[in-house]
Amino acid sequence: MILEVAVLNIKKGLSKDFEASFEKAESIISSKKGYVSHQLKKCVEQKDKYILLVNWETIEDHEIGFRKSDEYKELLHHFYDPFPTVEHYI
């Protein structure tokens, strides 16, 4: 299993909109091949900052199956500034 860790910095003042869009994105994430589970956590110290933890069966399930999906890009990409750093752990 692979753990995707993404630090998400949301454009100032858009956290509520991001959270609403993420609720829609959860169904997309969970429907993808290789998806196991996920958690989205809001930072206590920094407003508009989150961490996303997603367990995938393989890196390819995340990198190819999910990240290249148009639905995901349309829902979430415009909230990020800068674009998230994403790393994978075993």
PyMOL Python script that loads the backbone (N, CA, C, O; Angstrom):
from pymol import cmd

cmd.read_pdbstr("""\
ATOM      1  N   MET A   1       0.845  -1.176   0.000  1.00  0.00           N
ATOM      2  CA  MET A   1       0.000   0.000   0.000  1.00  0.00           C
ATOM      3  C   MET A   1       0.891   1.242   0.000  1.00  0.00           C
ATOM      4  O   MET A   1       1.983   1.243   0.569  1.00  0.00           O
ATOM      5  N   ILE A   2       0.401   2.293  -0.650  1.00  0.00           N
ATOM      6  CA  ILE A   2       1.098   3.567  -0.779  1.00  0.00           C
ATOM      7  C   ILE A   2       0.281   4.647  -0.084  1.00  0.00           C
ATOM      8  O   ILE A   2      -0.936   4.715  -0.249  1.00  0.00           O
ATOM      9  N   LEU A   3       0.950   5.488   0.690  1.00  0.00           N
ATOM     10  CA  LEU A   3       0.295   6.627   1.317  1.00  0.00           C
ATOM     11  C   LEU A   3       0.681   7.887   0.554  1.00  0.00           C
ATOM     12  O   LEU A   3       1.856   8.249   0.482  1.00  0.00           O
ATOM     13  N   GLU A   4      -0.309   8.540  -0.007  1.00  0.00           N
ATOM     14  CA  GLU A   4      -0.119   9.848  -0.649  1.00  0.00           C
ATOM     15  C   GLU A   4      -0.282  10.910   0.427  1.00  0.00           C
ATOM     16  O   GLU A   4      -1.265  10.902   1.168  1.00  0.00           O
ATOM     17  N   VAL A   5       0.678  11.823   0.515  1.00  0.00           N
ATOM     18  CA  VAL A   5       0.617  12.930   1.464  1.00  0.00           C
ATOM     19  C   VAL A   5       0.707  14.224   0.660  1.00  0.00           C
ATOM     20  O   VAL A   5       1.698  14.478  -0.024  1.00  0.00           O
ATOM     21  N   ALA A   6      -0.346  15.036   0.754  1.00  0.00           N
ATOM     22  CA  ALA A   6      -0.385  16.297   0.010  1.00  0.00           C
ATOM     23  C   ALA A   6      -0.643  17.443   0.974  1.00  0.00           C
ATOM     24  O   ALA A   6      -1.603  17.418   1.745  1.00  0.00           O
ATOM     25  N   VAL A   7       0.220  18.446   0.924  1.00  0.00           N
ATOM     26  CA  VAL A   7       0.020  19.665   1.697  1.00  0.00           C
ATOM     27  C   VAL A   7      -0.708  20.639   0.782  1.00  0.00           C
ATOM     28  O   VAL A   7      -0.213  20.992  -0.289  1.00  0.00           O
ATOM     29  N   LEU A   8      -1.893  21.070   1.215  1.00  0.00           N
ATOM     30  CA  LEU A   8      -2.756  21.900   0.383  1.00  0.00           C
ATOM     31  C   LEU A   8      -2.868  23.305   0.958  1.00  0.00           C
ATOM     32  O   LEU A   8      -3.461  23.501   2.018  1.00  0.00           O
ATOM     33  N   ASN A   9      -2.308  24.265   0.269  1.00  0.00           N
ATOM     34  CA  ASN A   9      -2.451  25.678   0.626  1.00  0.00           C
ATOM     35  C   ASN A   9      -3.538  26.256  -0.265  1.00  0.00           C
ATOM     36  O   ASN A   9      -3.398  26.305  -1.487  1.00  0.00           O
ATOM     37  N   ILE A  10      -4.612  26.687   0.359  1.00  0.00           N
ATOM     38  CA  ILE A  10      -5.774  27.184  -0.355  1.00  0.00           C
ATOM     39  C   ILE A  10      -5.679  28.710  -0.464  1.00  0.00           C
ATOM     40  O   ILE A  10      -5.241  29.386   0.467  1.00  0.00           O
ATOM     41  N   LYS A  11      -6.092  29.229  -1.605  1.00  0.00           N
ATOM     42  CA  LYS A  11      -6.082  30.680  -1.792  1.00  0.00           C
ATOM     43  C   LYS A  11      -6.875  31.340  -0.667  1.00  0.00           C
ATOM     44  O   LYS A  11      -7.923  30.845  -0.251  1.00  0.00           O
ATOM     45  N   LYS A  12      -6.360  32.449  -0.192  1.00  0.00           N
ATOM     46  CA  LYS A  12      -6.926  33.155   0.954  1.00  0.00           C
ATOM     47  C   LYS A  12      -8.438  33.373   0.801  1.00  0.00           C
ATOM     48  O   LYS A  12      -8.920  33.878  -0.213  1.00  0.00           O
ATOM     49  N   GLY A  13      -9.158  32.971   1.852  1.00  0.00           N
ATOM     50  CA  GLY A  13     -10.596  33.185   1.911  1.00  0.00           C
ATOM     51  C   GLY A  13     -11.449  32.171   1.174  1.00  0.00           C
ATOM     52  O   GLY A  13     -12.672  32.307   1.146  1.00  0.00           O
ATOM     53  N   LEU A  14     -10.830  31.145   0.568  1.00  0.00           N
ATOM     54  CA  LEU A  14     -11.595  30.174  -0.211  1.00  0.00           C
ATOM     55  C   LEU A  14     -11.749  28.820   0.477  1.00  0.00           C
ATOM     56  O   LEU A  14     -12.175  27.854  -0.155  1.00  0.00           O
ATOM     57  N   SER A  15     -11.412  28.738   1.750  1.00  0.00           N
ATOM     58  CA  SER A  15     -11.464  27.442   2.440  1.00  0.00           C
ATOM     59  C   SER A  15     -12.855  26.829   2.458  1.00  0.00           C
ATOM     60  O   SER A  15     -12.993  25.627   2.234  1.00  0.00           O
ATOM     61  N   LYS A  16     -13.889  27.619   2.717  1.00  0.00           N
ATOM     62  CA  LYS A  16     -15.245  27.065   2.756  1.00  0.00           C
ATOM     63  C   LYS A  16     -15.653  26.526   1.391  1.00  0.00           C
ATOM     64  O   LYS A  16     -16.269  25.464   1.303  1.00  0.00           O
ATOM     65  N   ASP A  17     -15.315  27.251   0.326  1.00  0.00           N
ATOM     66  CA  ASP A  17     -15.610  26.772  -1.024  1.00  0.00           C
ATOM     67  C   ASP A  17     -14.811  25.514  -1.335  1.00  0.00           C
ATOM     68  O   ASP A  17     -15.333  24.576  -1.938  1.00  0.00           O
ATOM     69  N   PHE A  18     -13.547  25.493  -0.925  1.00  0.00           N
ATOM     70  CA  PHE A  18     -12.716  24.305  -1.127  1.00  0.00           C
ATOM     71  C   PHE A  18     -13.332  23.097  -0.418  1.00  0.00           C
ATOM     72  O   PHE A  18     -13.435  22.020  -1.005  1.00  0.00           O
ATOM     73  N   GLU A  19     -13.740  23.273   0.839  1.00  0.00           N
ATOM     74  CA  GLU A  19     -14.326  22.164   1.592  1.00  0.00           C
ATOM     75  C   GLU A  19     -15.590  21.637   0.908  1.00  0.00           C
ATOM     76  O   GLU A  19     -15.805  20.426   0.855  1.00  0.00           O
ATOM     77  N   ALA A  20     -16.418  22.530   0.391  1.00  0.00           N
ATOM     78  CA  ALA A  20     -17.629  22.105  -0.321  1.00  0.00           C
ATOM     79  C   ALA A  20     -17.272  21.326  -1.587  1.00  0.00           C
ATOM     80  O   ALA A  20     -17.891  20.304  -1.880  1.00  0.00           O
ATOM     81  N   SER A  21     -16.289  21.799  -2.329  1.00  0.00           N
ATOM     82  CA  SER A  21     -15.856  21.093  -3.533  1.00  0.00           C
ATOM     83  C   SER A  21     -15.199  19.773  -3.191  1.00  0.00           C
ATOM     84  O   SER A  21     -15.350  18.790  -3.917  1.00  0.00           O
ATOM     85  N   PHE A  22     -14.464  19.746  -2.079  1.00  0.00           N
ATOM     86  CA  PHE A  22     -13.808  18.495  -1.689  1.00  0.00           C
ATOM     87  C   PHE A  22     -14.848  17.437  -1.344  1.00  0.00           C
ATOM     88  O   PHE A  22     -14.639  16.256  -1.621  1.00  0.00           O
ATOM     89  N   GLU A  23     -15.957  17.838  -0.748  1.00  0.00           N
ATOM     90  CA  GLU A  23     -17.025  16.871  -0.460  1.00  0.00           C
ATOM     91  C   GLU A  23     -17.489  16.197  -1.748  1.00  0.00           C
ATOM     92  O   GLU A  23     -17.752  14.994  -1.753  1.00  0.00           O
ATOM     93  N   LYS A  24     -17.592  16.946  -2.826  1.00  0.00           N
ATOM     94  CA  LYS A  24     -17.957  16.367  -4.122  1.00  0.00           C
ATOM     95  C   LYS A  24     -16.828  15.489  -4.654  1.00  0.00           C
ATOM     96  O   LYS A  24     -17.077  14.427  -5.225  1.00  0.00           O
ATOM     97  N   ALA A  25     -15.596  15.932  -4.466  1.00  0.00           N
ATOM     98  CA  ALA A  25     -14.435  15.196  -4.971  1.00  0.00           C
ATOM     99  C   ALA A  25     -14.247  13.864  -4.259  1.00  0.00           C
ATOM    100  O   ALA A  25     -13.674  12.935  -4.827  1.00  0.00           O
ATOM    101  N   GLU A  26     -14.722  13.761  -3.020  1.00  0.00           N
ATOM    102  CA  GLU A  26     -14.568  12.505  -2.274  1.00  0.00           C
ATOM    103  C   GLU A  26     -15.181  11.327  -3.018  1.00  0.00           C
ATOM    104  O   GLU A  26     -14.624  10.229  -2.993  1.00  0.00           O
ATOM    105  N   SER A  27     -16.305  11.531  -3.674  1.00  0.00           N
ATOM    106  CA  SER A  27     -16.926  10.424  -4.411  1.00  0.00           C
ATOM    107  C   SER A  27     -16.081  10.041  -5.628  1.00  0.00           C
ATOM    108  O   SER A  27     -16.051   8.875  -6.020  1.00  0.00           O
ATOM    109  N   ILE A  28     -15.399  11.016  -6.222  1.00  0.00           N
ATOM    110  CA  ILE A  28     -14.510  10.723  -7.347  1.00  0.00           C
ATOM    111  C   ILE A  28     -13.296   9.942  -6.847  1.00  0.00           C
ATOM    112  O   ILE A  28     -12.932   8.913  -7.415  1.00  0.00           O
ATOM    113  N   ILE A  29     -12.675  10.440  -5.781  1.00  0.00           N
ATOM    114  CA  ILE A  29     -11.500   9.774  -5.214  1.00  0.00           C
ATOM    115  C   ILE A  29     -11.829   8.327  -4.858  1.00  0.00           C
ATOM    116  O   ILE A  29     -11.118   7.404  -5.257  1.00  0.00           O
ATOM    117  N   SER A  30     -12.906   8.137  -4.110  1.00  0.00           N
ATOM    118  CA  SER A  30     -13.232   6.799  -3.610  1.00  0.00           C
ATOM    119  C   SER A  30     -13.684   5.835  -4.705  1.00  0.00           C
ATOM    120  O   SER A  30     -13.717   4.626  -4.478  1.00  0.00           O
ATOM    121  N   SER A  31     -14.033   6.342  -5.885  1.00  0.00           N
ATOM    122  CA  SER A  31     -14.467   5.460  -6.979  1.00  0.00           C
ATOM    123  C   SER A  31     -13.304   4.985  -7.848  1.00  0.00           C
ATOM    124  O   SER A  31     -13.493   4.114  -8.698  1.00  0.00           O
ATOM    125  N   LYS A  32     -12.121   5.531  -7.655  1.00  0.00           N
ATOM    126  CA  LYS A  32     -10.985   5.204  -8.516  1.00  0.00           C
ATOM    127  C   LYS A  32     -10.355   3.860  -8.140  1.00  0.00           C
ATOM    128  O   LYS A  32     -10.316   3.460  -6.976  1.00  0.00           O
ATOM    129  N   LYS A  33      -9.866   3.188  -9.178  1.00  0.00           N
ATOM    130  CA  LYS A  33      -9.176   1.914  -8.987  1.00  0.00           C
ATOM    131  C   LYS A  33      -8.021   2.099  -8.008  1.00  0.00           C
ATOM    132  O   LYS A  33      -7.258   3.059  -8.114  1.00  0.00           O
ATOM    133  N   GLY A  34      -7.897   1.184  -7.063  1.00  0.00           N
ATOM    134  CA  GLY A  34      -6.789   1.211  -6.124  1.00  0.00           C
ATOM    135  C   GLY A  34      -6.993   2.066  -4.892  1.00  0.00           C
ATOM    136  O   GLY A  34      -6.153   2.061  -3.993  1.00  0.00           O
ATOM    137  N   TYR A  35      -8.101   2.807  -4.832  1.00  0.00           N
ATOM    138  CA  TYR A  35      -8.383   3.638  -3.653  1.00  0.00           C
ATOM    139  C   TYR A  35      -8.634   2.733  -2.449  1.00  0.00           C
ATOM    140  O   TYR A  35      -9.321   1.717  -2.552  1.00  0.00           O
ATOM    141  N   VAL A  36      -8.059   3.123  -1.293  1.00  0.00           N
ATOM    142  CA  VAL A  36      -8.269   2.379  -0.048  1.00  0.00           C
ATOM    143  C   VAL A  36      -9.014   3.244   0.973  1.00  0.00           C
ATOM    144  O   VAL A  36     -10.067   2.848   1.473  1.00  0.00           O
ATOM    145  N   SER A  37      -8.462   4.433   1.283  1.00  0.00           N
ATOM    146  CA  SER A  37      -9.085   5.319   2.270  1.00  0.00           C
ATOM    147  C   SER A  37      -8.449   6.703   2.172  1.00  0.00           C
ATOM    148  O   SER A  37      -7.423   6.884   1.517  1.00  0.00           O
ATOM    149  N   HIS A  38      -9.086   7.688   2.845  1.00  0.00           N
ATOM    150  CA  HIS A  38      -8.486   9.030   2.857  1.00  0.00           C
ATOM    151  C   HIS A  38      -8.924   9.810   4.093  1.00  0.00           C
ATOM    152  O   HIS A  38      -9.913   9.487   4.750  1.00  0.00           O
ATOM    153  N   GLN A  39      -8.140  10.856   4.382  1.00  0.00           N
ATOM    154  CA  GLN A  39      -8.460  11.814   5.441  1.00  0.00           C
ATOM    155  C   GLN A  39      -8.025  13.193   4.971  1.00  0.00           C
ATOM    156  O   GLN A  39      -6.946  13.352   4.400  1.00  0.00           O
ATOM    157  N   LEU A  40      -8.868  14.186   5.213  1.00  0.00           N
ATOM    158  CA  LEU A  40      -8.514  15.578   4.981  1.00  0.00           C
ATOM    159  C   LEU A  40      -8.517  16.262   6.338  1.00  0.00           C
ATOM    160  O   LEU A  40      -9.514  16.218   7.059  1.00  0.00           O
ATOM    161  N   LYS A  41      -7.407  16.890   6.685  1.00  0.00           N
ATOM    162  CA  LYS A  41      -7.270  17.549   7.980  1.00  0.00           C
ATOM    163  C   LYS A  41      -6.956  19.023   7.785  1.00  0.00           C
ATOM    164  O   LYS A  41      -6.114  19.379   6.961  1.00  0.00           O
ATOM    165  N   LYS A  42      -7.633  19.883   8.545  1.00  0.00           N
ATOM    166  CA  LYS A  42      -7.413  21.333   8.498  1.00  0.00           C
ATOM    167  C   LYS A  42      -6.348  21.709   9.520  1.00  0.00           C
ATOM    168  O   LYS A  42      -6.379  21.241  10.659  1.00  0.00           O
ATOM    169  N   CYS A  43      -5.421  22.542   9.119  1.00  0.00           N
ATOM    170  CA  CYS A  43      -4.352  22.985  10.007  1.00  0.00           C
ATOM    171  C   CYS A  43      -4.907  23.908  11.096  1.00  0.00           C
ATOM    172  O   CYS A  43      -5.737  24.774  10.819  1.00  0.00           O
ATOM    173  N   VAL A  44      -4.453  23.722  12.308  1.00  0.00           N
ATOM    174  CA  VAL A  44      -4.870  24.551  13.433  1.00  0.00           C
ATOM    175  C   VAL A  44      -4.128  25.881  13.420  1.00  0.00           C
ATOM    176  O   VAL A  44      -4.726  26.926  13.677  1.00  0.00           O
ATOM    177  N   GLU A  45      -2.831  25.850  13.122  1.00  0.00           N
ATOM    178  CA  GLU A  45      -2.005  27.056  13.208  1.00  0.00           C
ATOM    179  C   GLU A  45      -2.121  27.982  11.998  1.00  0.00           C
ATOM    180  O   GLU A  45      -1.962  29.196  12.131  1.00  0.00           O
ATOM    181  N   GLN A  46      -2.394  27.425  10.830  1.00  0.00           N
ATOM    182  CA  GLN A  46      -2.406  28.239   9.611  1.00  0.00           C
ATOM    183  C   GLN A  46      -3.761  28.132   8.910  1.00  0.00           C
ATOM    184  O   GLN A  46      -4.163  27.059   8.462  1.00  0.00           O
ATOM    185  N   LYS A  47      -4.445  29.254   8.827  1.00  0.00           N
ATOM    186  CA  LYS A  47      -5.729  29.295   8.144  1.00  0.00           C
ATOM    187  C   LYS A  47      -5.512  28.978   6.663  1.00  0.00           C
ATOM    188  O   LYS A  47      -4.482  29.338   6.093  1.00  0.00           O
ATOM    189  N   ASP A  48      -6.461  28.321   6.056  1.00  0.00           N
ATOM    190  CA  ASP A  48      -6.429  27.987   4.630  1.00  0.00           C
ATOM    191  C   ASP A  48      -5.356  26.955   4.280  1.00  0.00           C
ATOM    192  O   ASP A  48      -4.874  26.929   3.147  1.00  0.00           O
ATOM    193  N   LYS A  49      -4.976  26.108   5.235  1.00  0.00           N
ATOM    194  CA  LYS A  49      -3.998  25.059   4.965  1.00  0.00           C
ATOM    195  C   LYS A  49      -4.561  23.718   5.430  1.00  0.00           C
ATOM    196  O   LYS A  49      -5.170  23.618   6.495  1.00  0.00           O
ATOM    197  N   TYR A  50      -4.344  22.690   4.608  1.00  0.00           N
ATOM    198  CA  TYR A  50      -4.854  21.350   4.887  1.00  0.00           C
ATOM    199  C   TYR A  50      -3.767  20.331   4.577  1.00  0.00           C
ATOM    200  O   TYR A  50      -2.784  20.629   3.898  1.00  0.00           O
ATOM    201  N   ILE A  51      -3.968  19.126   5.088  1.00  0.00           N
ATOM    202  CA  ILE A  51      -3.159  17.992   4.668  1.00  0.00           C
ATOM    203  C   ILE A  51      -4.133  16.909   4.226  1.00  0.00           C
ATOM    204  O   ILE A  51      -5.137  16.645   4.888  1.00  0.00           O
ATOM    205  N   LEU A  52      -3.819  16.295   3.105  1.00  0.00           N
ATOM    206  CA  LEU A  52      -4.630  15.209   2.565  1.00  0.00           C
ATOM    207  C   LEU A  52      -3.805  13.941   2.610  1.00  0.00           C
ATOM    208  O   LEU A  52      -2.682  13.895   2.107  1.00  0.00           O
ATOM    209  N   LEU A  53      -4.367  12.919   3.213  1.00  0.00           N
ATOM    210  CA  LEU A  53      -3.727  11.610   3.299  1.00  0.00           C
ATOM    211  C   LEU A  53      -4.623  10.614   2.573  1.00  0.00           C
ATOM    212  O   LEU A  53      -5.788  10.443   2.933  1.00  0.00           O
ATOM    213  N   VAL A  54      -4.077   9.957   1.549  1.00  0.00           N
ATOM    214  CA  VAL A  54      -4.858   8.982   0.792  1.00  0.00           C
ATOM    215  C   VAL A  54      -4.050   7.703   0.673  1.00  0.00           C
ATOM    216  O   VAL A  54      -2.890   7.723   0.262  1.00  0.00           O
ATOM    217  N   ASN A  55      -4.669   6.598   1.033  1.00  0.00           N
ATOM    218  CA  ASN A  55      -4.055   5.286   0.860  1.00  0.00           C
ATOM    219  C   ASN A  55      -4.494   4.701  -0.479  1.00  0.00           C
ATOM    220  O   ASN A  55      -5.684   4.623  -0.784  1.00  0.00           O
ATOM    221  N   TRP A  56      -3.503   4.294  -1.270  1.00  0.00           N
ATOM    222  CA  TRP A  56      -3.718   3.691  -2.580  1.00  0.00           C
ATOM    223  C   TRP A  56      -3.042   2.322  -2.609  1.00  0.00           C
ATOM    224  O   TRP A  56      -2.093   2.071  -1.866  1.00  0.00           O
ATOM    225  N   GLU A  57      -3.535   1.454  -3.463  1.00  0.00           N
ATOM    226  CA  GLU A  57      -2.883   0.150  -3.612  1.00  0.00           C
ATOM    227  C   GLU A  57      -1.515   0.296  -4.273  1.00  0.00           C
ATOM    228  O   GLU A  57      -0.564  -0.381  -3.882  1.00  0.00           O
ATOM    229  N   THR A  58      -1.406   1.188  -5.288  1.00  0.00           N
ATOM    230  CA  THR A  58      -0.132   1.412  -5.988  1.00  0.00           C
ATOM    231  C   THR A  58       0.036   2.905  -6.302  1.00  0.00           C
ATOM    232  O   THR A  58      -0.932   3.666  -6.283  1.00  0.00           O
ATOM    233  N   ILE A  59       1.262   3.304  -6.587  1.00  0.00           N
ATOM    234  CA  ILE A  59       1.515   4.689  -7.003  1.00  0.00           C
ATOM    235  C   ILE A  59       0.781   4.977  -8.313  1.00  0.00           C
ATOM    236  O   ILE A  59       0.234   6.065  -8.490  1.00  0.00           O
ATOM    237  N   GLU A  60       0.768   4.006  -9.233  1.00  0.00           N
ATOM    238  CA  GLU A  60       0.106   4.204 -10.519  1.00  0.00           C
ATOM    239  C   GLU A  60      -1.384   4.486 -10.362  1.00  0.00           C
ATOM    240  O   GLU A  60      -1.956   5.263 -11.126  1.00  0.00           O
ATOM    241  N   ASP A  61      -2.012   3.855  -9.370  1.00  0.00           N
ATOM    242  CA  ASP A  61      -3.432   4.117  -9.130  1.00  0.00           C
ATOM    243  C   ASP A  61      -3.662   5.596  -8.832  1.00  0.00           C
ATOM    244  O   ASP A  61      -4.666   6.171  -9.251  1.00  0.00           O
ATOM    245  N   HIS A  62      -2.735   6.201  -8.112  1.00  0.00           N
ATOM    246  CA  HIS A  62      -2.853   7.625  -7.813  1.00  0.00           C
ATOM    247  C   HIS A  62      -2.420   8.489  -8.989  1.00  0.00           C
ATOM    248  O   HIS A  62      -3.179   9.340  -9.454  1.00  0.00           O
ATOM    249  N   GLU A  63      -1.197   8.270  -9.470  1.00  0.00           N
ATOM    250  CA  GLU A  63      -0.596   9.125 -10.484  1.00  0.00           C
ATOM    251  C   GLU A  63      -1.326   9.076 -11.825  1.00  0.00           C
ATOM    252  O   GLU A  63      -1.480  10.106 -12.482  1.00  0.00           O
ATOM    253  N   ILE A  64      -1.769   7.908 -12.229  1.00  0.00           N
ATOM    254  CA  ILE A  64      -2.396   7.764 -13.548  1.00  0.00           C
ATOM    255  C   ILE A  64      -3.922   7.736 -13.429  1.00  0.00           C
ATOM    256  O   ILE A  64      -4.615   8.506 -14.093  1.00  0.00           O
ATOM    257  N   GLY A  65      -4.435   6.853 -12.587  1.00  0.00           N
ATOM    258  CA  GLY A  65      -5.876   6.685 -12.482  1.00  0.00           C
ATOM    259  C   GLY A  65      -6.610   7.884 -11.921  1.00  0.00           C
ATOM    260  O   GLY A  65      -7.692   8.224 -12.399  1.00  0.00           O
ATOM    261  N   PHE A  66      -6.039   8.534 -10.911  1.00  0.00           N
ATOM    262  CA  PHE A  66      -6.737   9.647 -10.266  1.00  0.00           C
ATOM    263  C   PHE A  66      -6.274  11.014 -10.757  1.00  0.00           C
ATOM    264  O   PHE A  66      -7.091  11.816 -11.209  1.00  0.00           O
ATOM    265  N   ARG A  67      -4.992  11.286 -10.674  1.00  0.00           N
ATOM    266  CA  ARG A  67      -4.488  12.639 -10.962  1.00  0.00           C
ATOM    267  C   ARG A  67      -4.764  13.104 -12.386  1.00  0.00           C
ATOM    268  O   ARG A  67      -4.862  14.304 -12.640  1.00  0.00           O
ATOM    269  N   LYS A  68      -4.886  12.179 -13.296  1.00  0.00           N
ATOM    270  CA  LYS A  68      -5.137  12.564 -14.689  1.00  0.00           C
ATOM    271  C   LYS A  68      -6.628  12.641 -15.016  1.00  0.00           C
ATOM    272  O   LYS A  68      -6.995  12.912 -16.159  1.00  0.00           O
ATOM    273  N   SER A  69      -7.487  12.406 -14.028  1.00  0.00           N
ATOM    274  CA  SER A  69      -8.924  12.469 -14.282  1.00  0.00           C
ATOM    275  C   SER A  69      -9.383  13.921 -14.380  1.00  0.00           C
ATOM    276  O   SER A  69      -9.032  14.750 -13.540  1.00  0.00           O
ATOM    277  N   ASP A  70     -10.159  14.217 -15.396  1.00  0.00           N
ATOM    278  CA  ASP A  70     -10.645  15.581 -15.624  1.00  0.00           C
ATOM    279  C   ASP A  70     -11.553  16.064 -14.504  1.00  0.00           C
ATOM    280  O   ASP A  70     -11.532  17.244 -14.154  1.00  0.00           O
ATOM    281  N   GLU A  71     -12.356  15.156 -13.935  1.00  0.00           N
ATOM    282  CA  GLU A  71     -13.287  15.553 -12.862  1.00  0.00           C
ATOM    283  C   GLU A  71     -12.529  16.154 -11.679  1.00  0.00           C
ATOM    284  O   GLU A  71     -12.941  17.171 -11.121  1.00  0.00           O
ATOM    285  N   TYR A  72     -11.438  15.528 -11.306  1.00  0.00           N
ATOM    286  CA  TYR A  72     -10.631  15.993 -10.180  1.00  0.00           C
ATOM    287  C   TYR A  72     -10.038  17.369 -10.478  1.00  0.00           C
ATOM    288  O   TYR A  72     -10.115  18.278  -9.652  1.00  0.00           O
ATOM    289  N   LYS A  73      -9.453  17.514 -11.650  1.00  0.00           N
ATOM    290  CA  LYS A  73      -8.822  18.781 -12.017  1.00  0.00           C
ATOM    291  C   LYS A  73      -9.823  19.930 -11.972  1.00  0.00           C
ATOM    292  O   LYS A  73      -9.517  20.999 -11.442  1.00  0.00           O
ATOM    293  N   GLU A  74     -11.001  19.720 -12.517  1.00  0.00           N
ATOM    294  CA  GLU A  74     -12.018  20.773 -12.578  1.00  0.00           C
ATOM    295  C   GLU A  74     -12.515  21.185 -11.199  1.00  0.00           C
ATOM    296  O   GLU A  74     -12.789  22.362 -10.967  1.00  0.00           O
ATOM    297  N   LEU A  75     -12.634  20.232 -10.284  1.00  0.00           N
ATOM    298  CA  LEU A  75     -13.182  20.522  -8.959  1.00  0.00           C
ATOM    299  C   LEU A  75     -12.206  21.233  -8.027  1.00  0.00           C
ATOM    300  O   LEU A  75     -12.621  22.100  -7.257  1.00  0.00           O
ATOM    301  N   LEU A  76     -10.927  20.890  -8.076  1.00  0.00           N
ATOM    302  CA  LEU A  76     -10.025  21.322  -7.012  1.00  0.00           C
ATOM    303  C   LEU A  76      -8.824  22.170  -7.428  1.00  0.00           C
ATOM    304  O   LEU A  76      -8.360  22.982  -6.628  1.00  0.00           O
ATOM    305  N   HIS A  77      -8.312  22.018  -8.623  1.00  0.00           N
ATOM    306  CA  HIS A  77      -7.044  22.663  -8.978  1.00  0.00           C
ATOM    307  C   HIS A  77      -7.050  24.180  -8.792  1.00  0.00           C
ATOM    308  O   HIS A  77      -6.026  24.746  -8.411  1.00  0.00           O
ATOM    309  N   HIS A  78      -8.149  24.840  -9.045  1.00  0.00           N
ATOM    310  CA  HIS A  78      -8.176  26.306  -8.992  1.00  0.00           C
ATOM    311  C   HIS A  78      -8.112  26.869  -7.565  1.00  0.00           C
ATOM    312  O   HIS A  78      -7.990  28.082  -7.397  1.00  0.00           O
ATOM    313  N   PHE A  79      -8.191  26.021  -6.545  1.00  0.00           N
ATOM    314  CA  PHE A  79      -8.115  26.480  -5.152  1.00  0.00           C
ATOM    315  C   PHE A  79      -6.679  26.605  -4.641  1.00  0.00           C
ATOM    316  O   PHE A  79      -6.448  27.304  -3.655  1.00  0.00           O
ATOM    317  N   TYR A  80      -5.728  25.960  -5.268  1.00  0.00           N
ATOM    318  CA  TYR A  80      -4.383  25.834  -4.720  1.00  0.00           C
ATOM    319  C   TYR A  80      -3.467  26.997  -5.085  1.00  0.00           C
ATOM    320  O   TYR A  80      -3.450  27.466  -6.223  1.00  0.00           O
ATOM    321  N   ASP A  81      -2.698  27.454  -4.080  1.00  0.00           N
ATOM    322  CA  ASP A  81      -1.674  28.465  -4.314  1.00  0.00           C
ATOM    323  C   ASP A  81      -0.626  28.379  -3.209  1.00  0.00           C
ATOM    324  O   ASP A  81      -0.867  28.836  -2.091  1.00  0.00           O
ATOM    325  N   PRO A  82       0.527  27.802  -3.507  1.00  0.00           N
ATOM    326  CA  PRO A  82       0.965  27.226  -4.772  1.00  0.00           C
ATOM    327  C   PRO A  82       0.359  25.835  -4.972  1.00  0.00           C
ATOM    328  O   PRO A  82      -0.348  25.316  -4.108  1.00  0.00           O
ATOM    329  N   PHE A  83       0.654  25.243  -6.140  1.00  0.00           N
ATOM    330  CA  PHE A  83       0.166  23.893  -6.399  1.00  0.00           C
ATOM    331  C   PHE A  83       0.787  22.949  -5.364  1.00  0.00           C
ATOM    332  O   PHE A  83       1.962  23.094  -5.027  1.00  0.00           O
ATOM    333  N   PRO A  84       0.018  21.994  -4.860  1.00  0.00           N
ATOM    334  CA  PRO A  84       0.477  21.147  -3.747  1.00  0.00           C
ATOM    335  C   PRO A  84       1.725  20.321  -4.044  1.00  0.00           C
ATOM    336  O   PRO A  84       1.954  19.852  -5.158  1.00  0.00           O
ATOM    337  N   THR A  85       2.506  20.172  -2.999  1.00  0.00           N
ATOM    338  CA  THR A  85       3.585  19.201  -3.001  1.00  0.00           C
ATOM    339  C   THR A  85       2.971  17.868  -2.594  1.00  0.00           C
ATOM    340  O   THR A  85       2.311  17.771  -1.560  1.00  0.00           O
ATOM    341  N   VAL A  86       3.189  16.850  -3.406  1.00  0.00           N
ATOM    342  CA  VAL A  86       2.628  15.531  -3.138  1.00  0.00           C
ATOM    343  C   VAL A  86       3.781  14.529  -3.075  1.00  0.00           C
ATOM    344  O   VAL A  86       4.634  14.475  -3.960  1.00  0.00           O
ATOM    345  N   GLU A  87       3.779  13.738  -2.000  1.00  0.00           N
ATOM    346  CA  GLU A  87       4.805  12.702  -1.844  1.00  0.00           C
ATOM    347  C   GLU A  87       4.123  11.395  -1.514  1.00  0.00           C
ATOM    348  O   GLU A  87       2.995  11.369  -1.023  1.00  0.00           O
ATOM    349  N   HIS A  88       4.831  10.296  -1.795  1.00  0.00           N
ATOM    350  CA  HIS A  88       4.305   8.963  -1.541  1.00  0.00           C
ATOM    351  C   HIS A  88       5.204   8.232  -0.533  1.00  0.00           C
ATOM    352  O   HIS A  88       6.430   8.338  -0.573  1.00  0.00           O
ATOM    353  N   TYR A  89       4.565   7.502   0.353  1.00  0.00           N
ATOM    354  CA  TYR A  89       5.282   6.778   1.413  1.00  0.00           C
ATOM    355  C   TYR A  89       4.829   5.329   1.446  1.00  0.00           C
ATOM    356  O   TYR A  89       3.697   4.998   1.092  1.00  0.00           O
ATOM    357  N   ILE A  90       5.763   4.463   1.888  1.00  0.00           N
ATOM    358  CA  ILE A  90       5.428   3.042   2.053  1.00  0.00           C
ATOM    359  C   ILE A  90       5.551   2.643   3.493  1.00  0.00           C
ATOM    360  O   ILE A  90       5.311   1.486   3.835  1.00  0.00           O
TER     361      ILE A  90
END
""", "prot")
cmd.dss("prot")
cmd.show_as("cartoon", "prot")
cmd.util.cbc("prot")
cmd.orient("prot")
